[in-house]
Amino acid sequence: MQRRLWLTGITSAAALSLAGCGFELRRAPNFAFNTLFSPLPETSPLGTELKRSLESTGTVRVISDVRQIADAEVLMDVLLDQREKVVVSRNSSGQVREFQLRIRFKFRLRSAKGKELIADSEVLQQRDISFNESAVLAKEVEEGLLYREMQSDIVQQIMRRLAAVKSL
C-alpha cells in the first residue's frame, strides 16, 4: 500500500513537472494557405510523400494540374530533387568499402501574386553506408531504408518551413 502511494506520488510529480516546463506533443502544423500548387512528378518518391503529408493535415489541398494553377494560393517551385550515391572509400585492391547516400531538395515558395514567401532553400540529408560484396542484397535493402528515412526527414523539414509562413 505504501509502495503504491509512493509510485502514485512520483508519477504525479513527473506529470506536473512536464506540464510546468512547457512540454507539449507535436500537433499538425497550421498553414497560412489552403491550396498549394506544386509540379512534383508522380515518379518522385519525395514529392509523393510531401503531397501526402500536406493533404493529411486536412487543411491543405495540393494541386498538380497546370490547368488549375489559378486556384492555388501559393506556388511551390521545385528547383532540384536529386538522389546521389557517392563512393567514399576503397580498399587497397580498389573495391568499394563505403558509400555516402544523399538526397538534395531545393525549392522556393511564392504567393499567387508573385510575392516571395520562402527564398530558394535547399534541404540536404546524407548518410554513410558500408559496403560488403558478400552481402549485396542486404546492403540494397539497407540503402532503401536509409533513403526512405532521409526522405521522411526532408518532408518534415519542408512541412515546418511551410508552416512558418505567416502571411501571404
PyMOL commands that set and color helices and strands:
alter all, ss='L'
color gray80, all
select helices_A, chain A and resi 2-20+45-56+66-71+133-163
alter helices_A, ss='H'
color red, helices_A
select strands_A, chain A and resi 35-37+61-63+74-90+96-111+116-130
alter strands_A, ss='S'
color yellow, strands_A
deselect
rebuild
show_as cartoon
